[in-house]
Amino acid sequence: MTKFTVNDRPVQYRMDPSTPLLWALRDASNLTGTKYGCGTGDCGACTVDIDGEAVRSCQVTIAATEGKFVTTIEGLSPDRGHPLQQVFAADNVSQCGYCIPGFIMTAAALLRRTSDPSDEEIDAALTNICRCGIYPRLRGAIQRAGRVMRGEEVVDAVPPSGITPDEAAKAVPALRKP
């Protein structure tokens, strides 16, 4: 049995230890914000945070995650209040939206390292792929989120989803309190 922490909650998976983390999150925990894109680690749609680093979850097994802390897009901010989530919504960054969770998780790791990333740092960190071509808006949103995090700018709060974390947990077992 593989044990680690997902979104601040201990989990145990009774799955083959070689199962990619992506499938454990999506299929066993119903955390579907982490997307399957390519299965080769190239697109970044499946990016999650493992112990503070952006990691392509299709490329890491649950055995390799033993004892670690995993954060998915659902756990980044249960009320969608993280500055990246607020700015992405306020600035209409997404187009189809499929790649956005992976981009946000990658950008969150970058902003933890530096709250004022240069264009070059953003380009180097965000190797994710967006078929819709949101790259110019993406770079601006990450820089704006950094300003929000530094207290230099305020973003008008995006209206809440209308779903409380407790209501969401009814449909997402991995969000339930133990």
Rosetta constraint file for C-alpha pairs under 8 A:
AtomPair CA 1 CA 12 HARMONIC 6.27 0.50
AtomPair CA 1 CA 13 HARMONIC 5.72 0.50
AtomPair CA 1 CA 14 HARMONIC 5.04 0.50
AtomPair CA 1 CA 15 HARMONIC 7.06 0.50
AtomPair CA 1 CA 17 HARMONIC 7.76 0.50
AtomPair CA 2 CA 12 HARMONIC 5.40 0.50
AtomPair CA 2 CA 13 HARMONIC 5.19 0.50
AtomPair CA 2 CA 14 HARMONIC 6.74 0.50
AtomPair CA 2 CA 15 HARMONIC 7.66 0.50
AtomPair CA 2 CA 17 HARMONIC 6.80 0.50
AtomPair CA 2 CA 62 HARMONIC 6.66 0.50
AtomPair CA 2 CA 63 HARMONIC 6.21 0.50
AtomPair CA 2 CA 66 HARMONIC 6.03 0.50
AtomPair CA 3 CA 10 HARMONIC 7.17 0.50
AtomPair CA 3 CA 11 HARMONIC 5.67 0.50
AtomPair CA 3 CA 12 HARMONIC 4.46 0.50
AtomPair CA 3 CA 13 HARMONIC 6.58 0.50
AtomPair CA 3 CA 66 HARMONIC 5.48 0.50
AtomPair CA 3 CA 67 HARMONIC 6.18 0.50
AtomPair CA 4 CA 10 HARMONIC 5.83 0.50
AtomPair CA 4 CA 11 HARMONIC 5.63 0.50
AtomPair CA 4 CA 12 HARMONIC 6.76 0.50
AtomPair CA 4 CA 65 HARMONIC 6.66 0.50
AtomPair CA 4 CA 66 HARMONIC 5.20 0.50
AtomPair CA 4 CA 67 HARMONIC 4.55 0.50
AtomPair CA 4 CA 68 HARMONIC 5.33 0.50
AtomPair CA 4 CA 69 HARMONIC 6.36 0.50
AtomPair CA 4 CA 70 HARMONIC 7.71 0.50
AtomPair CA 5 CA 9 HARMONIC 5.24 0.50
AtomPair CA 5 CA 10 HARMONIC 4.28 0.50
AtomPair CA 5 CA 11 HARMONIC 5.67 0.50
AtomPair CA 5 CA 67 HARMONIC 7.13 0.50
AtomPair CA 5 CA 68 HARMONIC 6.23 0.50
AtomPair CA 5 CA 69 HARMONIC 4.78 0.50
AtomPair CA 5 CA 70 HARMONIC 5.91 0.50
AtomPair CA 6 CA 10 HARMONIC 6.27 0.50
AtomPair CA 6 CA 11 HARMONIC 6.54 0.50
AtomPair CA 6 CA 69 HARMONIC 6.10 0.50
AtomPair CA 6 CA 70 HARMONIC 4.71 0.50
AtomPair CA 6 CA 71 HARMONIC 5.76 0.50
AtomPair CA 6 CA 72 HARMONIC 7.51 0.50
AtomPair CA 6 CA 75 HARMONIC 7.98 0.50
AtomPair CA 6 CA 174 HARMONIC 7.81 0.50
AtomPair CA 7 CA 69 HARMONIC 7.61 0.50
AtomPair CA 7 CA 70 HARMONIC 6.19 0.50
AtomPair CA 7 CA 71 HARMONIC 4.82 0.50
AtomPair CA 7 CA 72 HARMONIC 6.58 0.50
AtomPair CA 7 CA 74 HARMONIC 7.61 0.50
AtomPair CA 7 CA 75 HARMONIC 4.73 0.50
AtomPair CA 7 CA 76 HARMONIC 7.66 0.50
AtomPair CA 7 CA 175 HARMONIC 7.62 0.50
AtomPair CA 8 CA 69 HARMONIC 7.40 0.50
AtomPair CA 8 CA 70 HARMONIC 7.92 0.50
AtomPair CA 8 CA 71 HARMONIC 7.64 0.50
AtomPair CA 8 CA 75 HARMONIC 7.76 0.50
AtomPair CA 9 CA 174 HARMONIC 7.68 0.50
AtomPair CA 9 CA 175 HARMONIC 7.79 0.50
AtomPair CA 9 CA 177 HARMONIC 7.51 0.50
AtomPair CA 9 CA 178 HARMONIC 7.51 0.50
AtomPair CA 11 CA 174 HARMONIC 7.99 0.50
AtomPair CA 13 CA 24 HARMONIC 7.46 0.50
AtomPair CA 13 CA 28 HARMONIC 7.72 0.50
AtomPair CA 15 CA 19 HARMONIC 6.88 0.50
AtomPair CA 15 CA 24 HARMONIC 7.95 0.50
AtomPair CA 17 CA 61 HARMONIC 6.66 0.50
AtomPair CA 17 CA 62 HARMONIC 5.60 0.50
AtomPair CA 17 CA 63 HARMONIC 4.79 0.50
AtomPair CA 18 CA 61 HARMONIC 5.20 0.50
AtomPair CA 18 CA 62 HARMONIC 6.44 0.50
AtomPair CA 18 CA 63 HARMONIC 6.35 0.50
AtomPair CA 19 CA 23 HARMONIC 6.95 0.50
AtomPair CA 19 CA 24 HARMONIC 7.03 0.50
AtomPair CA 19 CA 61 HARMONIC 5.35 0.50
AtomPair CA 19 CA 62 HARMONIC 5.93 0.50
AtomPair CA 19 CA 63 HARMONIC 7.89 0.50
AtomPair CA 20 CA 24 HARMONIC 6.77 0.50
AtomPair CA 20 CA 57 HARMONIC 6.73 0.50
AtomPair CA 20 CA 58 HARMONIC 5.42 0.50
AtomPair CA 20 CA 59 HARMONIC 6.46 0.50
AtomPair CA 20 CA 60 HARMONIC 5.59 0.50
AtomPair CA 20 CA 61 HARMONIC 4.24 0.50
AtomPair CA 20 CA 62 HARMONIC 5.99 0.50
AtomPair CA 21 CA 25 HARMONIC 6.16 0.50
AtomPair CA 21 CA 57 HARMONIC 5.25 0.50
AtomPair CA 21 CA 58 HARMONIC 6.25 0.50
AtomPair CA 21 CA 59 HARMONIC 7.72 0.50
AtomPair CA 21 CA 60 HARMONIC 5.88 0.50
AtomPair CA 21 CA 61 HARMONIC 5.20 0.50
AtomPair CA 21 CA 62 HARMONIC 5.03 0.50
AtomPair CA 21 CA 65 HARMONIC 7.78 0.50
AtomPair CA 22 CA 26 HARMONIC 6.17 0.50
AtomPair CA 22 CA 34 HARMONIC 7.04 0.50
AtomPair CA 22 CA 35 HARMONIC 7.83 0.50
AtomPair CA 22 CA 36 HARMONIC 7.44 0.50
AtomPair CA 22 CA 46 HARMONIC 6.67 0.50
AtomPair CA 22 CA 57 HARMONIC 4.84 0.50
AtomPair CA 22 CA 58 HARMONIC 5.11 0.50
AtomPair CA 23 CA 27 HARMONIC 5.42 0.50
AtomPair CA 23 CA 28 HARMONIC 7.30 0.50
AtomPair CA 23 CA 58 HARMONIC 7.70 0.50
AtomPair CA 24 CA 28 HARMONIC 5.03 0.50
AtomPair CA 24 CA 29 HARMONIC 6.51 0.50
AtomPair CA 24 CA 62 HARMONIC 7.46 0.50
AtomPair CA 25 CA 29 HARMONIC 4.95 0.50
AtomPair CA 25 CA 30 HARMONIC 6.32 0.50
AtomPair CA 25 CA 31 HARMONIC 5.40 0.50
AtomPair CA 25 CA 32 HARMONIC 7.31 0.50
AtomPair CA 25 CA 34 HARMONIC 7.63 0.50
AtomPair CA 26 CA 30 HARMONIC 4.79 0.50
AtomPair CA 26 CA 31 HARMONIC 4.86 0.50
AtomPair CA 26 CA 32 HARMONIC 4.93 0.50
AtomPair CA 26 CA 33 HARMONIC 7.96 0.50
AtomPair CA 26 CA 34 HARMONIC 7.00 0.50
AtomPair CA 27 CA 31 HARMONIC 7.67 0.50
AtomPair CA 29 CA 172 HARMONIC 7.10 0.50
AtomPair CA 29 CA 173 HARMONIC 6.31 0.50
AtomPair CA 29 CA 174 HARMONIC 5.18 0.50
AtomPair CA 30 CA 172 HARMONIC 5.68 0.50
AtomPair CA 30 CA 173 HARMONIC 6.91 0.50
AtomPair CA 30 CA 174 HARMONIC 7.04 0.50
AtomPair CA 31 CA 72 HARMONIC 7.68 0.50
AtomPair CA 31 CA 74 HARMONIC 7.13 0.50
AtomPair CA 31 CA 172 HARMONIC 6.77 0.50
AtomPair CA 31 CA 174 HARMONIC 7.28 0.50
AtomPair CA 33 CA 72 HARMONIC 7.37 0.50
AtomPair CA 33 CA 73 HARMONIC 6.05 0.50
AtomPair CA 33 CA 74 HARMONIC 6.65 0.50
AtomPair CA 33 CA 101 HARMONIC 6.37 0.50
AtomPair CA 34 CA 45 HARMONIC 6.80 0.50
AtomPair CA 34 CA 46 HARMONIC 4.91 0.50
AtomPair CA 34 CA 47 HARMONIC 6.80 0.50
AtomPair CA 34 CA 48 HARMONIC 7.24 0.50
AtomPair CA 34 CA 72 HARMONIC 6.73 0.50
AtomPair CA 34 CA 73 HARMONIC 6.90 0.50
AtomPair CA 34 CA 101 HARMONIC 6.56 0.50
AtomPair CA 34 CA 102 HARMONIC 7.01 0.50
AtomPair CA 35 CA 45 HARMONIC 5.19 0.50
AtomPair CA 35 CA 46 HARMONIC 4.77 0.50
AtomPair CA 35 CA 98 HARMONIC 7.29 0.50
AtomPair CA 35 CA 99 HARMONIC 7.59 0.50
AtomPair CA 35 CA 101 HARMONIC 7.74 0.50
AtomPair CA 35 CA 102 HARMONIC 7.65 0.50
AtomPair CA 36 CA 45 HARMONIC 6.24 0.50
AtomPair CA 36 CA 46 HARMONIC 5.71 0.50
AtomPair CA 36 CA 58 HARMONIC 7.62 0.50
AtomPair CA 37 CA 43 HARMONIC 6.32 0.50
AtomPair CA 37 CA 44 HARMONIC 7.44 0.50
AtomPair CA 37 CA 45 HARMONIC 5.56 0.50
AtomPair CA 37 CA 46 HARMONIC 6.93 0.50
AtomPair CA 38 CA 42 HARMONIC 6.71 0.50
AtomPair CA 38 CA 43 HARMONIC 6.18 0.50
AtomPair CA 39 CA 58 HARMONIC 5.62 0.50
AtomPair CA 39 CA 59 HARMONIC 7.52 0.50
AtomPair CA 40 CA 58 HARMONIC 6.97 0.50
AtomPair CA 40 CA 59 HARMONIC 6.92 0.50
AtomPair CA 41 CA 56 HARMONIC 5.68 0.50
AtomPair CA 41 CA 57 HARMONIC 7.91 0.50
AtomPair CA 41 CA 58 HARMONIC 6.29 0.50
AtomPair CA 41 CA 59 HARMONIC 5.97 0.50
AtomPair CA 42 CA 128 HARMONIC 7.13 0.50
AtomPair CA 42 CA 129 HARMONIC 7.72 0.50
AtomPair CA 43 CA 127 HARMONIC 7.59 0.50
AtomPair CA 43 CA 128 HARMONIC 4.98 0.50
AtomPair CA 43 CA 129 HARMONIC 4.83 0.50
AtomPair CA 43 CA 130 HARMONIC 7.89 0.50
AtomPair CA 44 CA 56 HARMONIC 6.04 0.50
AtomPair CA 44 CA 99 HARMONIC 7.50 0.50
AtomPair CA 44 CA 102 HARMONIC 5.64 0.50
AtomPair CA 44 CA 103 HARMONIC 7.31 0.50
AtomPair CA 44 CA 127 HARMONIC 7.29 0.50
AtomPair CA 44 CA 128 HARMONIC 4.51 0.50
AtomPair CA 44 CA 129 HARMONIC 6.54 0.50
AtomPair CA 45 CA 56 HARMONIC 7.85 0.50
AtomPair CA 45 CA 98 HARMONIC 7.32 0.50
AtomPair CA 45 CA 99 HARMONIC 5.03 0.50
AtomPair CA 45 CA 100 HARMONIC 7.50 0.50
AtomPair CA 45 CA 101 HARMONIC 6.87 0.50
AtomPair CA 45 CA 102 HARMONIC 4.54 0.50
AtomPair CA 45 CA 103 HARMONIC 7.32 0.50
AtomPair CA 45 CA 128 HARMONIC 7.05 0.50
AtomPair CA 45 CA 129 HARMONIC 7.74 0.50
AtomPair CA 46 CA 56 HARMONIC 5.53 0.50
AtomPair CA 46 CA 57 HARMONIC 5.48 0.50
AtomPair CA 46 CA 58 HARMONIC 6.46 0.50
AtomPair CA 46 CA 101 HARMONIC 7.87 0.50
AtomPair CA 46 CA 102 HARMONIC 5.71 0.50
AtomPair CA 47 CA 54 HARMONIC 6.19 0.50
AtomPair CA 47 CA 55 HARMONIC 5.32 0.50
AtomPair CA 47 CA 56 HARMONIC 4.42 0.50
AtomPair CA 47 CA 57 HARMONIC 5.75 0.50
AtomPair CA 47 CA 101 HARMONIC 7.54 0.50
AtomPair CA 47 CA 102 HARMONIC 4.61 0.50
AtomPair CA 47 CA 103 HARMONIC 7.60 0.50
AtomPair CA 47 CA 105 HARMONIC 6.27 0.50
AtomPair CA 47 CA 106 HARMONIC 6.69 0.50
AtomPair CA 48 CA 54 HARMONIC 5.69 0.50
AtomPair CA 48 CA 55 HARMONIC 5.49 0.50
AtomPair CA 48 CA 56 HARMONIC 6.48 0.50
AtomPair CA 48 CA 57 HARMONIC 6.29 0.50
AtomPair CA 48 CA 70 HARMONIC 6.93 0.50
AtomPair CA 48 CA 71 HARMONIC 5.98 0.50
AtomPair CA 48 CA 72 HARMONIC 5.13 0.50
AtomPair CA 48 CA 73 HARMONIC 7.22 0.50
AtomPair CA 48 CA 102 HARMONIC 6.96 0.50
AtomPair CA 48 CA 105 HARMONIC 5.87 0.50
AtomPair CA 48 CA 106 HARMONIC 7.54 0.50
AtomPair CA 49 CA 53 HARMONIC 5.25 0.50
AtomPair CA 49 CA 54 HARMONIC 4.67 0.50
AtomPair CA 49 CA 55 HARMONIC 5.98 0.50
AtomPair CA 49 CA 69 HARMONIC 7.98 0.50
AtomPair CA 49 CA 70 HARMONIC 5.57 0.50
AtomPair CA 49 CA 71 HARMONIC 4.97 0.50
AtomPair CA 49 CA 72 HARMONIC 6.51 0.50
AtomPair CA 49 CA 105 HARMONIC 6.51 0.50
AtomPair CA 49 CA 106 HARMONIC 7.77 0.50
AtomPair CA 49 CA 109 HARMONIC 7.29 0.50
AtomPair CA 50 CA 54 HARMONIC 6.50 0.50
AtomPair CA 50 CA 55 HARMONIC 6.44 0.50
AtomPair CA 50 CA 65 HARMONIC 8.00 0.50
AtomPair CA 50 CA 68 HARMONIC 6.77 0.50
AtomPair CA 50 CA 69 HARMONIC 5.61 0.50
AtomPair CA 50 CA 70 HARMONIC 4.56 0.50
AtomPair CA 50 CA 71 HARMONIC 6.50 0.50
AtomPair CA 51 CA 68 HARMONIC 6.30 0.50
AtomPair CA 51 CA 69 HARMONIC 5.24 0.50
AtomPair CA 51 CA 70 HARMONIC 6.52 0.50
AtomPair CA 52 CA 109 HARMONIC 6.43 0.50
AtomPair CA 53 CA 109 HARMONIC 5.95 0.50
AtomPair CA 54 CA 105 HARMONIC 6.57 0.50
AtomPair CA 54 CA 106 HARMONIC 5.23 0.50
AtomPair CA 54 CA 109 HARMONIC 5.90 0.50
AtomPair CA 55 CA 60 HARMONIC 8.00 0.50
AtomPair CA 56 CA 60 HARMONIC 7.12 0.50
AtomPair CA 57 CA 61 HARMONIC 7.84 0.50
AtomPair CA 60 CA 64 HARMONIC 6.40 0.50
AtomPair CA 60 CA 65 HARMONIC 7.35 0.50
AtomPair CA 61 CA 65 HARMONIC 6.56 0.50
AtomPair CA 62 CA 66 HARMONIC 6.54 0.50
AtomPair CA 65 CA 69 HARMONIC 7.95 0.50
AtomPair CA 71 CA 75 HARMONIC 5.55 0.50
AtomPair CA 71 CA 76 HARMONIC 6.40 0.50
AtomPair CA 72 CA 76 HARMONIC 6.29 0.50
AtomPair CA 72 CA 105 HARMONIC 7.47 0.50
AtomPair CA 73 CA 77 HARMONIC 7.52 0.50
AtomPair CA 73 CA 101 HARMONIC 5.83 0.50
AtomPair CA 73 CA 102 HARMONIC 7.90 0.50
AtomPair CA 73 CA 104 HARMONIC 7.62 0.50
AtomPair CA 73 CA 105 HARMONIC 6.53 0.50
AtomPair CA 74 CA 78 HARMONIC 5.98 0.50
AtomPair CA 76 CA 80 HARMONIC 7.81 0.50
AtomPair CA 76 CA 82 HARMONIC 7.07 0.50
AtomPair CA 76 CA 105 HARMONIC 7.90 0.50
AtomPair CA 77 CA 81 HARMONIC 5.84 0.50
AtomPair CA 77 CA 82 HARMONIC 5.64 0.50
AtomPair CA 78 CA 165 HARMONIC 6.17 0.50
AtomPair CA 79 CA 160 HARMONIC 7.18 0.50
AtomPair CA 79 CA 164 HARMONIC 7.51 0.50
AtomPair CA 79 CA 165 HARMONIC 6.89 0.50
AtomPair CA 80 CA 85 HARMONIC 5.86 0.50
AtomPair CA 80 CA 86 HARMONIC 6.89 0.50
AtomPair CA 80 CA 160 HARMONIC 7.54 0.50
AtomPair CA 81 CA 85 HARMONIC 6.45 0.50
AtomPair CA 81 CA 86 HARMONIC 6.07 0.50
AtomPair CA 82 CA 86 HARMONIC 6.23 0.50
AtomPair CA 83 CA 87 HARMONIC 5.96 0.50
AtomPair CA 83 CA 145 HARMONIC 5.30 0.50
AtomPair CA 83 CA 146 HARMONIC 7.93 0.50
AtomPair CA 83 CA 148 HARMONIC 6.50 0.50
AtomPair CA 83 CA 149 HARMONIC 6.70 0.50
AtomPair CA 84 CA 88 HARMONIC 5.90 0.50
AtomPair CA 84 CA 104 HARMONIC 6.54 0.50
AtomPair CA 84 CA 107 HARMONIC 7.87 0.50
AtomPair CA 84 CA 108 HARMONIC 7.26 0.50
AtomPair CA 84 CA 141 HARMONIC 7.40 0.50
AtomPair CA 84 CA 142 HARMONIC 6.81 0.50
AtomPair CA 84 CA 145 HARMONIC 5.33 0.50
AtomPair CA 85 CA 89 HARMONIC 6.24 0.50
AtomPair CA 85 CA 104 HARMONIC 7.29 0.50
AtomPair CA 86 CA 90 HARMONIC 6.00 0.50
AtomPair CA 86 CA 155 HARMONIC 7.18 0.50
AtomPair CA 86 CA 157 HARMONIC 6.52 0.50
AtomPair CA 86 CA 158 HARMONIC 6.00 0.50
AtomPair CA 87 CA 91 HARMONIC 5.73 0.50
AtomPair CA 87 CA 141 HARMONIC 6.08 0.50
AtomPair CA 87 CA 144 HARMONIC 7.18 0.50
AtomPair CA 87 CA 145 HARMONIC 6.14 0.50
AtomPair CA 87 CA 155 HARMONIC 6.72 0.50
AtomPair CA 88 CA 92 HARMONIC 5.91 0.50
AtomPair CA 88 CA 93 HARMONIC 5.06 0.50
AtomPair CA 88 CA 94 HARMONIC 7.00 0.50
AtomPair CA 88 CA 141 HARMONIC 6.26 0.50
AtomPair CA 89 CA 93 HARMONIC 6.64 0.50
AtomPair CA 89 CA 94 HARMONIC 7.76 0.50
AtomPair CA 89 CA 158 HARMONIC 6.74 0.50
AtomPair CA 90 CA 155 HARMONIC 7.49 0.50
AtomPair CA 90 CA 156 HARMONIC 7.34 0.50
AtomPair CA 90 CA 157 HARMONIC 7.78 0.50
AtomPair CA 90 CA 158 HARMONIC 6.28 0.50
AtomPair CA 91 CA 137 HARMONIC 7.99 0.50
AtomPair CA 91 CA 141 HARMONIC 7.14 0.50
AtomPair CA 93 CA 134 HARMONIC 6.71 0.50
AtomPair CA 93 CA 137 HARMONIC 5.70 0.50
AtomPair CA 93 CA 138 HARMONIC 6.25 0.50
AtomPair CA 93 CA 141 HARMONIC 7.27 0.50
AtomPair CA 94 CA 100 HARMONIC 6.59 0.50
AtomPair CA 94 CA 134 HARMONIC 6.84 0.50
AtomPair CA 95 CA 132 HARMONIC 6.49 0.50
AtomPair CA 95 CA 134 HARMONIC 7.28 0.50
AtomPair CA 96 CA 132 HARMONIC 7.16 0.50
AtomPair CA 97 CA 101 HARMONIC 7.97 0.50
AtomPair CA 99 CA 103 HARMONIC 6.32 0.50
AtomPair CA 99 CA 128 HARMONIC 7.94 0.50
AtomPair CA 99 CA 129 HARMONIC 7.33 0.50
AtomPair CA 99 CA 130 HARMONIC 6.10 0.50
AtomPair CA 100 CA 104 HARMONIC 5.98 0.50
AtomPair CA 101 CA 105 HARMONIC 6.15 0.50
AtomPair CA 102 CA 106 HARMONIC 6.14 0.50
AtomPair CA 102 CA 128 HARMONIC 7.42 0.50
AtomPair CA 103 CA 107 HARMONIC 5.97 0.50
AtomPair CA 103 CA 126 HARMONIC 7.06 0.50
AtomPair CA 103 CA 128 HARMONIC 6.61 0.50
AtomPair CA 104 CA 108 HARMONIC 5.92 0.50
AtomPair CA 105 CA 109 HARMONIC 6.46 0.50
AtomPair CA 106 CA 110 HARMONIC 6.44 0.50
AtomPair CA 106 CA 125 HARMONIC 7.29 0.50
AtomPair CA 106 CA 126 HARMONIC 6.46 0.50
AtomPair CA 107 CA 111 HARMONIC 6.08 0.50
AtomPair CA 107 CA 122 HARMONIC 7.89 0.50
AtomPair CA 107 CA 125 HARMONIC 7.65 0.50
AtomPair CA 107 CA 126 HARMONIC 7.04 0.50
AtomPair CA 107 CA 142 HARMONIC 6.80 0.50
AtomPair CA 108 CA 112 HARMONIC 6.23 0.50
AtomPair CA 109 CA 113 HARMONIC 6.65 0.50
AtomPair CA 110 CA 114 HARMONIC 6.27 0.50
AtomPair CA 110 CA 115 HARMONIC 7.77 0.50
AtomPair CA 110 CA 117 HARMONIC 7.77 0.50
AtomPair CA 110 CA 122 HARMONIC 7.66 0.50
AtomPair CA 110 CA 125 HARMONIC 6.79 0.50
AtomPair CA 111 CA 115 HARMONIC 4.67 0.50
AtomPair CA 111 CA 116 HARMONIC 7.34 0.50
AtomPair CA 111 CA 117 HARMONIC 7.27 0.50
AtomPair CA 111 CA 146 HARMONIC 6.55 0.50
AtomPair CA 115 CA 146 HARMONIC 4.81 0.50
AtomPair CA 115 CA 147 HARMONIC 7.39 0.50
AtomPair CA 115 CA 149 HARMONIC 7.01 0.50
AtomPair CA 115 CA 150 HARMONIC 6.89 0.50
AtomPair CA 116 CA 143 HARMONIC 6.68 0.50
AtomPair CA 116 CA 146 HARMONIC 5.71 0.50
AtomPair CA 116 CA 147 HARMONIC 7.29 0.50
AtomPair CA 117 CA 121 HARMONIC 5.66 0.50
AtomPair CA 117 CA 122 HARMONIC 6.27 0.50
AtomPair CA 117 CA 143 HARMONIC 6.80 0.50
AtomPair CA 117 CA 146 HARMONIC 7.77 0.50
AtomPair CA 118 CA 122 HARMONIC 6.26 0.50
AtomPair CA 119 CA 123 HARMONIC 6.11 0.50
AtomPair CA 119 CA 139 HARMONIC 7.04 0.50
AtomPair CA 120 CA 124 HARMONIC 6.08 0.50
AtomPair CA 121 CA 125 HARMONIC 6.08 0.50
AtomPair CA 122 CA 126 HARMONIC 5.86 0.50
AtomPair CA 122 CA 139 HARMONIC 6.82 0.50
AtomPair CA 123 CA 127 HARMONIC 6.89 0.50
AtomPair CA 130 CA 134 HARMONIC 6.68 0.50
AtomPair CA 130 CA 135 HARMONIC 7.70 0.50
AtomPair CA 134 CA 138 HARMONIC 5.84 0.50
AtomPair CA 135 CA 139 HARMONIC 6.18 0.50
AtomPair CA 136 CA 140 HARMONIC 6.51 0.50
AtomPair CA 137 CA 141 HARMONIC 6.06 0.50
AtomPair CA 138 CA 142 HARMONIC 6.25 0.50
AtomPair CA 139 CA 143 HARMONIC 6.34 0.50
AtomPair CA 140 CA 144 HARMONIC 6.08 0.50
AtomPair CA 141 CA 145 HARMONIC 6.00 0.50
AtomPair CA 142 CA 146 HARMONIC 6.22 0.50
AtomPair CA 143 CA 147 HARMONIC 6.45 0.50
AtomPair CA 144 CA 148 HARMONIC 6.28 0.50
AtomPair CA 144 CA 153 HARMONIC 7.71 0.50
AtomPair CA 145 CA 149 HARMONIC 6.12 0.50
AtomPair CA 146 CA 150 HARMONIC 6.17 0.50
AtomPair CA 147 CA 151 HARMONIC 6.19 0.50
AtomPair CA 147 CA 152 HARMONIC 5.11 0.50
AtomPair CA 147 CA 153 HARMONIC 5.55 0.50
AtomPair CA 148 CA 152 HARMONIC 5.80 0.50
AtomPair CA 148 CA 153 HARMONIC 4.77 0.50
AtomPair CA 148 CA 154 HARMONIC 5.64 0.50
AtomPair CA 148 CA 155 HARMONIC 7.05 0.50
AtomPair CA 163 CA 167 HARMONIC 6.04 0.50
AtomPair CA 163 CA 168 HARMONIC 6.37 0.50
AtomPair CA 164 CA 168 HARMONIC 6.25 0.50
AtomPair CA 165 CA 169 HARMONIC 6.11 0.50
AtomPair CA 166 CA 170 HARMONIC 6.69 0.50
AtomPair CA 166 CA 176 HARMONIC 7.60 0.50
AtomPair CA 167 CA 171 HARMONIC 7.37 0.50
AtomPair CA 168 CA 172 HARMONIC 6.17 0.50
AtomPair CA 168 CA 175 HARMONIC 7.64 0.50
AtomPair CA 169 CA 173 HARMONIC 5.89 0.50
AtomPair CA 169 CA 174 HARMONIC 7.31 0.50
AtomPair CA 169 CA 175 HARMONIC 4.87 0.50
AtomPair CA 169 CA 176 HARMONIC 5.11 0.50
AtomPair CA 170 CA 176 HARMONIC 7.25 0.50
AtomPair CA 172 CA 176 HARMONIC 7.26 0.50
